[in-house]
Amino acid sequence: MPAPVISVLHDTPGVRAQLVSLLTGTVAQGGSVGFMHPLSPAVADAFWAGSLAAAARDERTVLGAWAGDTLIGTVTLLLALPPNQLHRAEIAKMMTRPQWRGQGVARALLRRAEALAVERGRTLLVLDTATEGGAAGLYEKAGYTRAGEIPDFALKPHGGLTGTLLYWKRIGPAATSAAPEDASE
Ligand SMILES: CC(C)(COP(=O)(O)OP(=O)(O)OC[C@H]1O[C@@H](n2cnc3c(N)ncnc32)[C@H](O)[C@@H]1OP(=O)(O)O)[C@@H](O)C(=O)NCCC(=O)NCCS
């Protein structure tokens, strides 16, 4: 597959509808992105409405990966952090439509999110991913360092507790003087 087109998402009915189906589908398949299955379209829509409103306030950036008119993946870069942590940002709500997985969509989204974070002057990225069924491999291949694991952190979408793995990565000028980064480069 050619590299997906990545764009910053804004709140339009079409974008919201595709984000809703992406999120409900991801949760139904067991993706740990903060919700339980079954996730109603109304709850998913309310989540994206709030997220895109925060993006409009410049508190976060919601990115989309496109194959033509189809939204095939998304990731969110969280920028609104406490005043003593404005040098960092967080990666959240990474998901690729099941039928588009394994083709580099998440990697492309992650790279764009990292580039945006550097543009915003951020020098440290932080994220967490579920121990069971999460995306540790994606982040480790992209040069993230595992800081540790918290057991029994959250329920999986279909029930049962899972731990969470915490990751970090230096980006921008701070990365050049640090340890080797993106192992996939
Ligand atoms: C995790 C997820 C976003 C990966 O999306 P994807 O588009 O299939 O990922 P990519 O194809 O870009 O993968 C890039 C690399 O990371 C690896 N990778 C991706 N997901 C992985 C996973 N869950 N475990 C281990 N490795 C993974 C791929 O094998 C690939 O490595 P390669 O280049 O050596 O082949 C997708 O599986 C998903 O939506 N899962 C459900 C939601 C979820 O768990 N999100 C993460 C929340 S932190």
The ligand as an SDF file (V2000), in Angstrom:
LIG
                    3D

 48 50  0  0  0  0  0  0  0  0999 V2000
   -1.8970   -0.8990   17.3990 C   0  0  0  0  0  0  0  0  0  0  0  0
   -2.4030   -0.5140   16.0230 C   0  0  0  0  0  0  0  0  0  0  0  0
   -2.7490    0.9800   16.0210 C   0  0  0  0  0  0  0  0  0  0  0  0
   -1.2960   -0.7840   14.9880 C   0  0  0  0  0  0  0  0  0  0  0  0
   -1.7420   -0.2740   13.7410 O   0  0  0  0  0  0  0  0  0  0  0  0
   -1.1030   -0.7570   12.3420 P   0  0  0  0  0  0  0  0  0  0  0  0
   -1.4840    0.2750   11.3360 O   0  0  0  0  0  0  0  0  0  0  0  0
   -1.4680   -2.1490   12.0640 O   0  0  0  0  0  0  0  0  0  0  0  0
    0.4590   -0.6940   12.6670 O   0  0  0  0  0  0  0  0  0  0  0  0
    1.6500   -0.5930   11.5760 P   0  0  0  0  0  0  0  0  0  0  0  0
    1.2870   -1.4500   10.4110 O   0  0  0  0  0  0  0  0  0  0  0  0
    1.9420    0.8210   11.2920 O   0  0  0  0  0  0  0  0  0  0  0  0
    2.8540   -1.2410   12.3910 O   0  0  0  0  0  0  0  0  0  0  0  0
    4.1470   -0.6760   12.3810 C   0  0  0  0  0  0  0  0  0  0  0  0
    5.0980   -1.6420   13.0350 C   0  0  0  0  0  0  0  0  0  0  0  0
    4.7090   -1.8740   14.3900 O   0  0  0  0  0  0  0  0  0  0  0  0
    4.4270   -3.2520   14.5940 C   0  0  0  0  0  0  0  0  0  0  0  0
    3.2080   -3.3630   15.3840 N   0  0  0  0  0  0  0  0  0  0  0  0
    2.0550   -2.7450   15.1750 C   0  0  0  0  0  0  0  0  0  0  0  0
    1.1590   -3.0770   16.1060 N   0  0  0  0  0  0  0  0  0  0  0  0
    1.7680   -3.9410   16.9080 C   0  0  0  0  0  0  0  0  0  0  0  0
    1.3600   -4.6590   18.0600 C   0  0  0  0  0  0  0  0  0  0  0  0
    0.1340   -4.5340   18.5720 N   0  0  0  0  0  0  0  0  0  0  0  0
    2.2600   -5.4760   18.6700 N   0  0  0  0  0  0  0  0  0  0  0  0
    3.4950   -5.6080   18.1670 C   0  0  0  0  0  0  0  0  0  0  0  0
    3.9550   -4.9620   17.0560 N   0  0  0  0  0  0  0  0  0  0  0  0
    3.0940   -4.1360   16.4580 C   0  0  0  0  0  0  0  0  0  0  0  0
    4.1940   -3.8320   13.2130 C   0  0  0  0  0  0  0  0  0  0  0  0
    4.5040   -5.1960   13.1810 O   0  0  0  0  0  0  0  0  0  0  0  0
    5.1000   -3.0020   12.3680 C   0  0  0  0  0  0  0  0  0  0  0  0
    6.4200   -3.5020   12.4350 O   0  0  0  0  0  0  0  0  0  0  0  0
    7.2500   -3.8550   11.0990 P   0  0  0  0  0  0  0  0  0  0  0  0
    7.4720   -2.5480   10.4080 O   0  0  0  0  0  0  0  0  0  0  0  0
    8.4930   -4.4720   11.6240 O   0  0  0  0  0  0  0  0  0  0  0  0
    6.3900   -4.7720   10.3080 O   0  0  0  0  0  0  0  0  0  0  0  0
   -3.6430   -1.3420   15.6280 C   0  0  0  0  0  0  0  0  0  0  0  0
   -3.3420   -2.7110   15.7760 O   0  0  0  0  0  0  0  0  0  0  0  0
   -4.8730   -1.0280   16.4480 C   0  0  0  0  0  0  0  0  0  0  0  0
   -5.6540   -0.1440   16.0840 O   0  0  0  0  0  0  0  0  0  0  0  0
   -5.0660   -1.7480   17.5800 N   0  0  0  0  0  0  0  0  0  0  0  0
   -6.2260   -1.5390   18.4420 C   0  0  0  0  0  0  0  0  0  0  0  0
   -6.1140   -0.2500   19.2180 C   0  0  0  0  0  0  0  0  0  0  0  0
   -4.8660   -0.1950   20.0610 C   0  0  0  0  0  0  0  0  0  0  0  0
   -4.5130   -1.1300   20.7550 O   0  0  0  0  0  0  0  0  0  0  0  0
   -4.1950    0.9750   19.9700 N   0  0  0  0  0  0  0  0  0  0  0  0
   -3.0040    1.2310   20.7310 C   0  0  0  0  0  0  0  0  0  0  0  0
   -3.3530    2.0340   21.9210 C   0  0  0  0  0  0  0  0  0  0  0  0
   -1.8410    2.5670   22.7340 S   0  0  0  0  0  0  0  0  0  0  0  0
  1  2  1  0
  2  3  1  0
  2  4  1  0
  2 36  1  0
  4  5  1  0
  5  6  1  0
  6  7  2  0
  6  8  1  0
  6  9  1  0
  9 10  1  0
 10 11  2  0
 10 12  1  0
 10 13  1  0
 13 14  1  0
 14 15  1  0
 15 16  1  0
 15 30  1  0
 16 17  1  0
 17 18  1  0
 17 28  1  0
 18 19  1  0
 18 27  1  0
 19 20  2  0
 20 21  1  0
 21 22  1  0
 21 27  2  0
 22 23  1  0
 22 24  2  0
 24 25  1  0
 25 26  2  0
 26 27  1  0
 28 29  1  0
 28 30  1  0
 30 31  1  0
 31 32  1  0
 32 33  2  0
 32 34  1  0
 32 35  1  0
 36 37  1  0
 36 38  1  0
 38 39  2  0
 38 40  1  0
 40 41  1  0
 41 42  1  0
 42 43  1  0
 43 44  2  0
 43 45  1  0
 45 46  1  0
 46 47  1  0
 47 48  1  0
M  END
$$$$
